[in-house]
Structure formats: structure tokens, C-alpha cells
Amino acid sequence: MYETVVGLEIHAQLLTKTKLFCGCGTRFGSPPNSLTCPVCMGLPGALPVLNREAVIMALKLALAIKADINTRSIFSRKNYFYPDLPKGFQITQYHAPIAKGGTLEIETGGQTKTVGIERINLEEDAGKSIHDGMSDSDQRTYLDFNRSGVPLLEIVGKPELSSPAEAVEFLQLFRTILQHLEICDGNMEEGNLRCDANLSVRKQGDSDMGVKTEVKNLNSFRFLHKALDYEAHRQMELLDQGLRVRQETRLWDAAQNKTLPLRSKEEAHDYRYFPEPDLPPLVISEEMAERARADLPELPQAKVDRFIKEYQIPRCDAKVLTATKALASYFEETARASRNPKQASNWVRREVLGVLNESNSEIGRFPIPPQNLAELIGLIEKKEITLTVAKESIFPEMLRSGQSAPQIIRDLGLAGIQDEEKVRQSVAAIVKRNPGPARQYQEGKFQVLGFLVGLAMKEMGGAADARLVQKILKETLDSLERKT
């Protein structure tokens, strides 16, 4: 039997307006090579100047995960050659990063686990090599240097994860924290959040680490899970055959659903790290640390605990509702306006998130304001409409038209049937047309009551209160039984 050991290196693009060492913008989707200057292109004589806002953002993350902030950190040159690295080196932190340590508490399979953080580094991003989408991509590689110099946080986790599921949970929680801190948007499709995964396997109970491989640039939770699952089984099969696992860097091929070798794994000495001569040591003043501390919002795990206590909802619901800061705010506004947190939770988790997932959209673009959703929930509570009518007719029309629930009810004549006489007439007609089920009820087969309620609700277009229908139906059937 084998056990898996995983450590993640997460790269998060910071939400600064300008790059880490120059004044060029960071807008995604700008024309290729339009956001460049002598500094981020590494031209002779150009000198870097550190972006202060990026430092504050790094401090906020360090405080959020209870890492130790280094009051004096050093930038280094990481030397390697790649076509999209114009300087021939990357400015990063290695020997003295901005923060060390910290922990993250993850929950998988009902079990809680504390995972350690090795360090948090500030560094600049490389450019982008474009291989696909060009007519001559089989002959040429195109380079876009807009991303070159964009500020990144590199978060190096300790190798304390033991399964693909734990790795996904770890990355998801980090993404949520970064979004709540408003220092990274977490957009994995645009490459604003990506990770490298280091994985090894060893015999269960062994204390020595196995030979690790690194899977680079995983930009979705699904790919992370699939890549780690494949890589773990690949290494186990090699060991079962008496073969050696090579220490190497691999890429995930989504088309083949497998990892492929890229190059032999580099060690730190291969990059020839040395202090960046054009940047002085970064000294963190008490004023900077206090500014970062003052800007800290309520963090996801604290928000989960508060939602459970304040709104009396299960932990699993609270975790879903705090996945992003914007979603948590939408739920809270709905819950407070409706004064029914449980129903607000149900509607946001099912209907609202269902629409967002289907359209691959974010809550910020959802067309129904929280107050309007709360109003719809209130109408159901007051029995002015039924849940069926709300879900099948009113909610879709609110999405389409942007109108409020009361306006749609007036326009479409969807007010609930509360008139007992109308309900009695419909129930009597249903019983008359279905003598067989009515007779079964009289014989003690009470489960047919649900069938008859369904027929009556359908007869009234779902606009009647199901509890009222059931009450009158039972009275009608009991009355027939007494007559016989």
C-alpha cells in the first residue's frame, strides 16, 4: 500500500493597477505588447521601483493566515532562459521572503486538517508564449509581454496534503481568502490564479519522502484533481514494476488526460539566485503593517462560523454561501430583507447558483437584486403565491424581464388561490373523476392522498396552497366515507 504526499505552489496575480516594478498597466485583454516599457522589458539602464500597494496586499495575506512577517526581506534574481522572459531572469524573493509560516485549516470528508505554509514571496510574472490560434503556429511561437512584470504572490505550501481532494480543497480555500481580501480575483481561466503541484508516493508508514515530480501551470480545480490522481497512479505502477521514479517537471495534457514529461526538475542552485542589485532590502515599517491590518475584512472561516450562529443554517450551506465575498453579501442582504434566512439560503444555493453555474457567470452580474428575491420569498410565506408558481413562473420571468414579483403577479394573473370555495370545487371535481383512488383511500390506503393532491394542484395550475388542498381533500374523502 502506498500513500500520496502533495505540496502546492500557488501563484496569485495581485489586483494592482500597475506592474510590480514599473508604471505599466495590468489590464487583461489589452492588445499584445501594448503594456510594456524599458523596465518590464529589461532594457539596459532601466531601473525597477517597487509598487507599494503590492507590498500592502502581500502583508494582508500574511496576516490573514497568521504568517510571520519579515521586517527585512530581499529581492533576488532567479536566472533562467525562456523566450517570454525578456530580462533573462525573474525578480523574486527566495532567501528572505516577505513572510514565512502560517497555516490553513481545510475540511474534507468531514475531517478537519491543518496544513502549514512554507513562505509567501513577492515576484514578477513572465510574459506569455502563444502557440495556438495562429495560422503558422506549427512553425512559429508568438510572444506577448503584457504580463511581464505583473505582480504575483507565490504561496508555497508544505507537503502535508495526502490526496487530490485535499489539494483541491486547499486551493479552493486559498482562492476564497484571496477574493475576500480583494487582492486577487481568482480568475483561473485568465491565468490570474494557477498552481504547480509537487507529488510523491511512498510505502504506507515510511517516514522518508519519495521522489517527487512537479506538474506545472494547473489552471482549474478539475485539472488539478485529475492530474494528481493520474500522477499518483503512474508513480505507484512504476514502483510496483521495480522501476525508478524520475525527478522531473511534467505538464498536464487535458486532451489525453495524462501528464507528460517537460524537463528534468531543477534545484535551487540551478537558478543561481543572488540579491537583486537594483533594489534595496524591503523594510516593513510598523505603519505599513498597521495599514494592512486595518484593511483586513471578515475572513471566510470567521464568516462561516457567524452565518451558522446568526442565521441558524448548516455548516455545509454556510461554506457554499461564503465561497466569494460578493455571494456572501448577496445572501446576507436577502436574508435580512426577507427575515427568513433558511429560505434565503435555499433560494441562493439552488435557484441563484443554478442560474450562475449554467451561464458560467458571477453573482455581480445576476439580474435580480437581493431585495427583489427577498420580496418573492415573502410572498410565498404570506401564501399569496405557491412555491411551485414562484419557481416555475415568477422567478424565470424576473430573470427575463427584471421586473419585481408583485408586478409579474399582476401582469400574469398568478395570485394564489386562497378562496376555499374555489378549492373545494376543484377537489370535488378531482374526486369525482378518480373514483378508484378515492375508494382506495376509503379502504385505508392513505398513500393515494399525495396522488390526488398532485392532480388537484395541476387542476389549479399550481396556484393553490398545497396544505389547504390536502386539508380540503381529506375532509372531502372522509365525508364520502361517512356517507357510505
NUPAMI-771110 format. One record per residue (C-alpha): x, y, z; chain; residue number from 1. Coordinates in Angstrom, 1 decimal, padded with zeros to 4 digits, m for minus. Layout:
BEGIN
REC       xx       yy       zz   mol   seq
REC        X        Y        Z     A   NUM
...
This chain:
BEGIN
REC       xx       yy       zz   mol   seq
REC    000.0    000.0    000.0     A     1
REC    001.2    003.5   m000.9     A     2
REC    000.4    006.9    000.4     A     3
REC    000.5    010.2   m001.5     A     4
REC    002.3    013.3   m000.4     A     5
REC    001.3    016.6   m002.1     A     6
REC    002.6    020.2   m001.8     A     7
REC    001.1    023.1   m003.8     A     8
REC    002.8    026.3   m005.1     A     9
REC    000.1    028.8   m005.8     A    10
REC    000.6    031.9   m008.0     A    11
REC   m001.9    034.7   m007.5     A    12
REC   m001.9    037.8   m009.6     A    13
REC   m002.4    040.9   m007.5     A    14
REC   m005.2    043.4   m008.2     A    15
REC   m002.9    046.4   m008.6     A    16
REC   m003.4    048.9   m011.3     A    17
REC    000.3    048.9   m012.3     A    18
REC    003.1    046.3   m012.5     A    19
REC    005.4    045.4   m009.7     A    20
REC    008.4    047.5   m010.7     A    21
REC    007.1    050.0   m013.3     A    22
REC    004.0    052.1   m014.1     A    23
REC    002.6    049.9   m016.9     A    24
REC   m001.0    048.8   m016.6     A    25
REC   m002.1    045.3   m015.8     A    26
REC   m005.4    045.2   m017.8     A    27
REC   m006.2    041.7   m019.2     A    28
REC   m007.1    041.5   m022.8     A    29
REC   m005.2    044.6   m024.0     A    30
REC   m003.6    044.4   m027.5     A    31
REC   m000.4    042.3   m027.4     A    32
REC    002.7    044.1   m026.3     A    33
REC    000.8    047.4   m025.6     A    34
REC    001.5    047.4   m021.9     A    35
REC    005.3    047.4   m021.9     A    36
REC    008.2    049.8   m021.1     A    37
REC    012.0    049.6   m020.8     A    38
REC    011.7    048.4   m017.1     A    39
REC    009.5    045.4   m017.7     A    40
REC    011.3    044.6   m021.0     A    41
REC    014.6    044.6   m019.2     A    42
REC    016.3    047.2   m021.4     A    43
REC    019.8    048.4   m020.4     A    44
REC    019.8    051.3   m017.9     A    45
REC    016.1    050.9   m016.8     A    46
REC    015.7    050.7   m013.0     A    47
REC    012.9    049.0   m011.1     A    48
REC    010.8    050.8   m008.5     A    49
REC    008.8    048.7   m006.1     A    50
REC    005.0    049.0   m006.1     A    51
REC    004.0    049.9   m002.5     A    52
REC    000.4    048.7   m003.0     A    53
REC    001.6    045.2   m003.9     A    54
REC    003.5    045.1   m000.6     A    55
REC    000.4    046.0    001.4     A    56
REC   m001.6    043.2   m000.4     A    57
REC    001.1    040.7    000.5     A    58
REC    001.0    041.8    004.1     A    59
REC   m002.8    041.4    004.2     A    60
REC   m002.5    037.7    003.1     A    61
REC    000.3    037.1    005.6     A    62
REC   m001.9    038.5    008.4     A    63
REC   m004.9    036.5    007.2     A    64
REC   m003.1    033.1    007.5     A    65
REC   m001.1    034.2    010.6     A    66
REC    002.2    034.0    008.9     A    67
REC    005.4    035.7    010.4     A    68
REC    006.2    038.9    008.5     A    69
REC    009.8    039.5    007.9     A    70
REC    010.6    043.2    008.7     A    71
REC    013.5    043.0    006.3     A    72
REC    013.2    041.0    003.1     A    73
REC    015.3    040.8    000.0     A    74
REC    014.6    040.6   m003.7     A    75
REC    016.7    038.1   m005.8     A    76
REC    017.3    037.3   m009.4     A    77
REC    016.2    033.9   m010.5     A    78
REC    018.2    033.2   m013.6     A    79
REC    016.9    031.1   m016.4     A    80
REC    016.4    031.4   m020.1     A    81
REC    012.9    031.3   m021.7     A    82
REC    011.7    033.2   m024.8     A    83
REC    009.0    035.1   m022.8     A    84
REC    011.4    036.2   m020.1     A    85
REC    013.0    039.3   m021.7     A    86
REC    015.5    040.0   m018.9     A    87
REC    016.9    036.5   m018.8     A    88
REC    016.0    036.5   m015.1     A    89
REC    012.9    036.9   m012.9     A    90
REC    012.9    039.2   m009.9     A    91
REC    011.5    037.2   m006.9     A    92
REC    012.2    036.5   m003.3     A    93
REC    013.9    033.4   m002.1     A    94
REC    016.4    033.5    000.8     A    95
REC    014.4    036.3    002.7     A    96
REC    010.8    036.3    001.6     A    97
REC    008.2    038.8    002.8     A    98
REC    006.6    036.2    005.1     A    99
REC    007.1    032.7    006.4     A   100
REC    004.9    030.2    008.1     A   101
REC    001.2    030.4    008.6     A   102
REC   m001.5    027.7    008.4     A   103
REC   m004.7    026.9    006.7     A   104
REC   m007.4    024.7    008.0     A   105
REC   m009.1    022.5    005.4     A   106
REC   m012.1    020.2    005.7     A   107
REC   m012.5    017.0    003.6     A   108
REC   m014.7    014.0    004.2     A   109
REC   m016.0    015.5    007.5     A   110
REC   m012.4    015.7    008.8     A   111
REC   m010.5    018.9    009.7     A   112
REC   m006.8    019.1    008.9     A   113
REC   m004.3    021.9    009.5     A   114
REC   m001.8    022.5    006.6     A   115
REC    001.3    024.5    007.0     A   116
REC    002.6    027.3    004.7     A   117
REC    006.3    027.4    003.9     A   118
REC    006.6    031.0    002.7     A   119
REC    005.0    033.9    000.8     A   120
REC    007.1    035.5   m001.9     A   121
REC    006.5    038.7   m003.9     A   122
REC    007.6    038.3   m007.5     A   123
REC    007.1    039.5   m011.1     A   124
REC    005.3    037.4   m013.7     A   125
REC    006.9    036.4   m017.0     A   126
REC    005.4    037.1   m020.5     A   127
REC    003.2    034.8   m022.4     A   128
REC    004.2    032.4   m025.3     A   129
REC    001.4    031.9   m027.8     A   130
REC    001.4    028.6   m029.7     A   131
REC   m002.2    028.1   m030.6     A   132
REC   m004.6    030.2   m032.7     A   133
REC   m002.1    031.3   m035.3     A   134
REC   m002.1    030.1   m038.9     A   135
REC    001.7    029.3   m038.7     A   136
REC    001.7    028.0   m035.1     A   137
REC    003.4    024.9   m036.3     A   138
REC    006.4    027.0   m037.3     A   139
REC    006.5    030.0   m035.0     A   140
REC    005.9    031.0   m031.4     A   141
REC    004.4    034.4   m030.7     A   142
REC    005.3    036.4   m027.6     A   143
REC    003.1    038.8   m025.7     A   144
REC    005.0    040.8   m023.0     A   145
REC    001.9    042.5   m021.4     A   146
REC    002.0    040.1   m018.5     A   147
REC    005.8    040.6   m018.0     A   148
REC    006.3    042.3   m014.7     A   149
REC    002.8    041.9   m013.4     A   150
REC    002.9    041.4   m009.5     A   151
REC    002.4    037.9   m008.2     A   152
REC    002.3    036.3   m004.8     A   153
REC    003.8    032.9   m004.7     A   154
REC    002.4    030.9   m001.8     A   155
REC    004.4    027.7   m001.1     A   156
REC    002.5    025.1    000.9     A   157
REC    004.2    022.4    002.9     A   158
REC    004.0    018.8    001.6     A   159
REC    001.2    017.9    004.0     A   160
REC   m001.6    017.1    001.7     A   161
REC   m002.4    013.5    001.2     A   162
REC   m004.9    013.3   m001.6     A   163
REC   m006.2    015.1   m004.8     A   164
REC   m009.3    016.0   m002.8     A   165
REC   m007.3    017.7   m000.1     A   166
REC   m005.3    019.6   m002.7     A   167
REC   m008.4    020.9   m004.4     A   168
REC   m009.9    021.9   m001.0     A   169
REC   m006.6    023.7   m000.1     A   170
REC   m006.6    025.7   m003.4     A   171
REC   m010.3    026.5   m003.2     A   172
REC   m009.9    027.9    000.3     A   173
REC   m006.9    030.0   m000.7     A   174
REC   m008.9    031.3   m003.7     A   175
REC   m011.7    032.3   m001.3     A   176
REC   m009.4    034.0    001.1     A   177
REC   m007.7    036.0   m001.7     A   178
REC   m011.1    037.1   m003.1     A   179
REC   m012.3    038.1    000.4     A   180
REC   m009.1    040.2    000.9     A   181
REC   m009.8    041.7   m002.6     A   182
REC   m006.2    041.2   m003.6     A   183
REC   m006.7    038.7   m006.4     A   184
REC   m009.9    038.0   m008.4     A   185
REC   m009.1    034.2   m008.5     A   186
REC   m009.9    034.0   m012.3     A   187
REC   m008.2    030.8   m013.3     A   188
REC   m009.3    030.9   m016.9     A   189
REC   m007.4    034.1   m017.4     A   190
REC   m004.4    032.7   m015.5     A   191
REC   m004.8    035.1   m012.6     A   192
REC   m004.7    032.1   m010.2     A   193
REC   m002.7    029.0   m011.1     A   194
REC   m000.7    026.4   m009.3     A   195
REC    002.1    023.9   m009.6     A   196
REC    001.7    020.6   m007.7     A   197
REC    004.6    018.6   m006.3     A   198
REC    003.7    014.9   m005.7     A   199
REC    005.4    011.8   m004.5     A   200
REC    004.3    008.4   m003.2     A   201
REC    005.8    006.2   m000.6     A   202
REC    005.1    003.0    001.2     A   203
REC    002.5    003.5    003.9     A   204
REC    004.2    004.1    007.2     A   205
REC    007.5    005.2    005.7     A   206
REC    009.0    008.4    007.0     A   207
REC    011.3    009.1    004.1     A   208
REC    009.8    011.1    001.2     A   209
REC    009.5    009.5   m002.2     A   210
REC    010.9    011.0   m005.4     A   211
REC    008.7    014.0   m006.4     A   212
REC    007.6    015.2   m009.7     A   213
REC    006.2    018.7   m010.4     A   214
REC    003.1    019.3   m012.5     A   215
REC    003.2    022.8   m013.9     A   216
REC    000.5    025.5   m014.5     A   217
REC   m002.7    023.8   m013.5     A   218
REC   m005.5    026.4   m014.0     A   219
REC   m008.6    024.7   m012.9     A   220
REC   m009.7    022.6   m009.9     A   221
REC   m010.8    019.8   m012.1     A   222
REC   m007.4    019.6   m013.9     A   223
REC   m005.6    019.7   m010.5     A   224
REC   m007.6    016.7   m009.2     A   225
REC   m007.2    014.7   m012.5     A   226
REC   m003.5    015.5   m012.8     A   227
REC   m002.7    014.5   m009.3     A   228
REC   m004.8    011.3   m009.5     A   229
REC   m003.1    010.3   m012.7     A   230
REC    000.4    011.1   m011.5     A   231
REC   m000.1    009.2   m008.2     A   232
REC   m001.2    006.1   m010.1     A   233
REC    001.6    006.5   m012.6     A   234
REC    004.2    006.6   m009.9     A   235
REC    002.7    003.6   m008.0     A   236
REC    002.7    001.5   m011.2     A   237
REC    006.4    002.3   m011.7     A   238
REC    007.3    001.3   m008.2     A   239
REC    005.3   m001.9   m008.4     A   240
REC    007.3   m002.8   m011.5     A   241
REC    010.6   m002.2   m009.7     A   242
REC    011.3    000.9   m011.8     A   243
REC    012.6    004.3   m010.6     A   244
REC    010.5    007.5   m010.5     A   245
REC    012.4    010.3   m012.2     A   246
REC    012.5    013.7   m010.6     A   247
REC    011.2    015.9   m013.4     A   248
REC    008.7    018.6   m014.3     A   249
REC    005.6    017.4   m016.2     A   250
REC    002.7    019.1   m017.9     A   251
REC   m001.0    018.1   m017.8     A   252
REC   m002.4    017.2   m021.2     A   253
REC   m006.1    017.7   m021.0     A   254
REC   m006.7    016.1   m024.4     A   255
REC   m005.0    012.8   m023.4     A   256
REC   m005.9    013.0   m019.7     A   257
REC   m002.3    012.3   m018.7     A   258
REC    000.8    014.1   m017.5     A   259
REC    003.7    014.4   m020.0     A   260
REC    007.4    015.0   m019.2     A   261
REC    008.6    018.5   m019.9     A   262
REC    012.2    018.7   m018.4     A   263
REC    014.3    017.3   m015.6     A   264
REC    013.4    019.0   m012.3     A   265
REC    015.6    022.0   m011.5     A   266
REC    017.1    022.5   m008.0     A   267
REC    017.5    026.0   m006.4     A   268
REC    021.2    026.1   m007.3     A   269
REC    020.3    025.7   m011.0     A   270
REC    018.7    029.2   m010.9     A   271
REC    021.9    030.8   m009.5     A   272
REC    019.9    033.1   m007.1     A   273
REC    021.7    036.2   m006.0     A   274
REC    020.4    039.5   m004.5     A   275
REC    018.9    042.0   m007.0     A   276
REC    021.5    044.8   m007.2     A   277
REC    019.0    047.4   m008.4     A   278
REC    016.6    047.1   m005.4     A   279
REC    017.4    047.8   m001.7     A   280
REC    016.1    045.4    001.0     A   281
REC    012.4    045.8    001.6     A   282
REC    011.9    047.1    005.2     A   283
REC    008.4    046.7    006.6     A   284
REC    007.5    049.6    008.8     A   285
REC    005.0    049.4    011.7     A   286
REC    002.9    051.9    009.8     A   287
REC    002.7    049.6    006.7     A   288
REC    001.8    046.6    008.8     A   289
REC   m000.9    048.6    010.7     A   290
REC   m002.4    049.8    007.4     A   291
REC   m002.6    046.2    006.2     A   292
REC   m004.1    045.1    009.5     A   293
REC   m006.7    047.8    009.4     A   294
REC   m007.9    046.8    005.9     A   295
REC   m008.5    043.2    006.8     A   296
REC   m012.1    042.2    006.2     A   297
REC   m014.0    039.4    007.9     A   298
REC   m012.3    036.2    006.6     A   299
REC   m014.1    033.3    005.1     A   300
REC   m013.8    030.8    008.1     A   301
REC   m015.0    033.5    010.5     A   302
REC   m017.9    034.3    008.2     A   303
REC   m018.9    030.6    008.1     A   304
REC   m019.0    030.5    011.9     A   305
REC   m021.0    033.7    012.1     A   306
REC   m023.5    032.5    009.4     A   307
REC   m024.1    029.3    011.3     A   308
REC   m024.7    031.2    014.6     A   309
REC   m026.6    034.2    013.3     A   310
REC   m028.7    032.6    010.6     A   311
REC   m029.1    029.1    012.0     A   312
REC   m028.0    027.4    008.8     A   313
REC   m025.9    024.2    008.5     A   314
REC   m022.1    024.4    008.0     A   315
REC   m022.3    022.9    004.5     A   316
REC   m024.7    025.7    003.5     A   317
REC   m022.6    028.4    005.1     A   318
REC   m019.5    027.2    003.2     A   319
REC   m021.3    027.4   m000.1     A   320
REC   m022.6    030.9    000.6     A   321
REC   m019.2    032.2    001.6     A   322
REC   m017.4    030.9   m001.5     A   323
REC   m017.0    034.5   m002.6     A   324
REC   m017.3    037.8   m000.8     A   325
REC   m019.9    039.0   m003.3     A   326
REC   m022.1    035.9   m002.9     A   327
REC   m022.0    036.1    000.9     A   328
REC   m023.1    039.8    000.7     A   329
REC   m025.9    038.8   m001.7     A   330
REC   m027.2    036.1    000.7     A   331
REC   m027.0    038.4    003.8     A   332
REC   m028.9    041.2    002.1     A   333
REC   m031.6    038.7    001.0     A   334
REC   m031.8    037.0    004.5     A   335
REC   m032.1    040.3    006.3     A   336
REC   m034.7    041.8    003.9     A   337
REC   m036.8    038.6    003.9     A   338
REC   m036.3    037.9    007.6     A   339
REC   m036.2    034.2    006.6     A   340
REC   m032.5    033.1    006.5     A   341
REC   m033.3    029.5    005.8     A   342
REC   m035.4    030.2    002.7     A   343
REC   m032.9    032.8    001.6     A   344
REC   m030.2    030.2    001.9     A   345
REC   m032.3    027.7   m000.1     A   346
REC   m033.0    030.1   m002.9     A   347
REC   m029.5    031.4   m003.2     A   348
REC   m027.9    027.9   m003.2     A   349
REC   m030.4    026.3   m005.5     A   350
REC   m032.0    028.8   m007.9     A   351
REC   m029.5    031.6   m007.9     A   352
REC   m026.3    029.4   m008.1     A   353
REC   m028.1    027.1   m010.6     A   354
REC   m028.5    030.1   m012.9     A   355
REC   m025.0    031.3   m012.4     A   356
REC   m023.4    027.8   m013.0     A   357
REC   m025.5    027.2   m016.1     A   358
REC   m024.5    030.6   m017.6     A   359
REC   m020.9    030.4   m016.2     A   360
REC   m021.4    033.8   m014.6     A   361
REC   m020.7    035.6   m011.4     A   362
REC   m023.1    037.0   m008.7     A   363
REC   m022.2    040.5   m009.7     A   364
REC   m024.0    040.0   m013.0     A   365
REC   m027.1    038.4   m011.6     A   366
REC   m030.1    040.4   m012.7     A   367
REC   m032.3    040.0   m009.6     A   368
REC   m031.4    042.3   m006.7     A   369
REC   m031.4    040.8   m003.2     A   370
REC   m034.4    043.0   m002.2     A   371
REC   m036.5    041.6   m005.1     A   372
REC   m035.6    038.0   m004.2     A   373
REC   m036.5    038.7   m000.6     A   374
REC   m039.8    040.1   m001.7     A   375
REC   m040.5    036.9   m003.7     A   376
REC   m039.7    034.8   m000.6     A   377
REC   m042.1    037.0    001.5     A   378
REC   m044.9    036.5   m000.9     A   379
REC   m044.5    032.7   m000.6     A   380
REC   m044.5    033.0    003.2     A   381
REC   m047.7    035.0    003.2     A   382
REC   m049.3    032.4    000.9     A   383
REC   m050.0    035.0   m001.8     A   384
REC   m048.3    032.6   m004.3     A   385
REC   m047.3    029.0   m004.1     A   386
REC   m043.7    027.7   m004.2     A   387
REC   m044.4    026.0   m007.5     A   388
REC   m045.7    029.2   m009.1     A   389
REC   m042.7    031.1   m007.7     A   390
REC   m040.1    028.7   m009.1     A   391
REC   m041.8    027.8   m012.4     A   392
REC   m043.3    031.1   m013.4     A   393
REC   m042.3    034.2   m011.4     A   394
REC   m038.6    033.6   m010.9     A   395
REC   m037.9    032.8   m014.6     A   396
REC   m039.9    036.0   m015.6     A   397
REC   m037.9    038.1   m013.0     A   398
REC   m034.7    036.8   m014.7     A   399
REC   m036.0    037.7   m018.1     A   400
REC   m037.7    041.0   m017.6     A   401
REC   m036.0    042.4   m014.4     A   402
REC   m039.5    043.2   m013.0     A   403
REC   m040.4    042.7   m009.4     A   404
REC   m042.5    039.7   m008.3     A   405
REC   m045.7    041.8   m007.4     A   406
REC   m045.6    043.4   m010.9     A   407
REC   m045.3    040.0   m012.6     A   408
REC   m048.1    038.5   m010.5     A   409
REC   m050.4    041.4   m011.5     A   410
REC   m049.5    041.2   m015.2     A   411
REC   m049.8    037.5   m015.5     A   412
REC   m052.6    036.9   m013.0     A   413
REC   m050.6    034.5   m010.9     A   414
REC   m052.1    035.3   m007.5     A   415
REC   m052.5    032.2   m005.4     A   416
REC   m055.9    030.7   m004.9     A   417
REC   m056.9    031.2   m001.3     A   418
REC   m060.6    031.0   m001.8     A   419
REC   m061.7    027.9    000.0     A   420
REC   m064.9    027.6   m002.1     A   421
REC   m062.8    027.5   m005.4     A   422
REC   m060.5    024.9   m003.9     A   423
REC   m063.5    022.8   m002.7     A   424
REC   m065.0    022.9   m006.2     A   425
REC   m061.7    021.8   m007.8     A   426
REC   m061.2    019.0   m005.2     A   427
REC   m064.8    017.7   m005.7     A   428
REC   m064.2    017.5   m009.5     A   429
REC   m060.9    015.6   m009.0     A   430
REC   m062.6    013.1   m006.6     A   431
REC   m065.5    012.6   m009.0     A   432
REC   m063.2    011.9   m011.9     A   433
REC   m061.0    009.5   m009.9     A   434
REC   m063.3    007.1   m008.1     A   435
REC   m060.6    004.3   m008.0     A   436
REC   m058.1    006.3   m005.8     A   437
REC   m060.9    007.7   m003.7     A   438
REC   m062.1    004.2   m003.0     A   439
REC   m058.5    003.1   m002.1     A   440
REC   m058.3    005.9    000.4     A   441
REC   m061.5    004.8    002.0     A   442
REC   m060.1    001.3    002.2     A   443
REC   m057.2    002.6    004.3     A   444
REC   m054.6    003.1    001.5     A   445
REC   m053.8    006.7    002.6     A   446
REC   m050.7    007.0    000.4     A   447
REC   m053.0    007.8   m002.6     A   448
REC   m053.7    011.1   m000.9     A   449
REC   m050.5    012.5   m002.3     A   450
REC   m051.5    011.4   m005.8     A   451
REC   m054.9    013.2   m005.5     A   452
REC   m053.3    016.3   m004.1     A   453
REC   m051.0    016.4   m007.2     A   454
REC   m054.0    016.1   m009.5     A   455
REC   m055.8    018.9   m007.7     A   456
REC   m052.7    021.2   m007.8     A   457
REC   m052.3    020.6   m011.5     A   458
REC   m056.0    021.3   m012.0     A   459
REC   m055.5    024.8   m010.4     A   460
REC   m052.2    025.4   m012.3     A   461
REC   m050.1    025.1   m009.1     A   462
REC   m051.6    028.3   m007.8     A   463
REC   m053.3    026.9   m004.7     A   464
REC   m051.8    026.3   m001.3     A   465
REC   m050.9    022.6   m001.2     A   466
REC   m051.6    022.4    002.6     A   467
REC   m055.1    023.9    002.0     A   468
REC   m055.7    021.5   m000.9     A   469
REC   m054.6    018.5    001.3     A   470
REC   m056.9    019.6    004.2     A   471
REC   m060.0    020.0    002.0     A   472
REC   m059.2    016.8    000.1     A   473
REC   m059.1    014.8    003.4     A   474
REC   m062.3    016.4    004.5     A   475
REC   m064.0    015.5    001.2     A   476
REC   m062.8    011.9    001.3     A   477
REC   m063.7    011.5    004.9     A   478
REC   m067.1    012.9    004.2     A   479
REC   m067.6    010.3    001.4     A   480
REC   m066.5    007.5    003.7     A   481
REC   m069.1    008.5    006.3     A   482
REC   m071.9    008.6    003.7     A   483
REC   m071.1    005.1    002.6     A   484
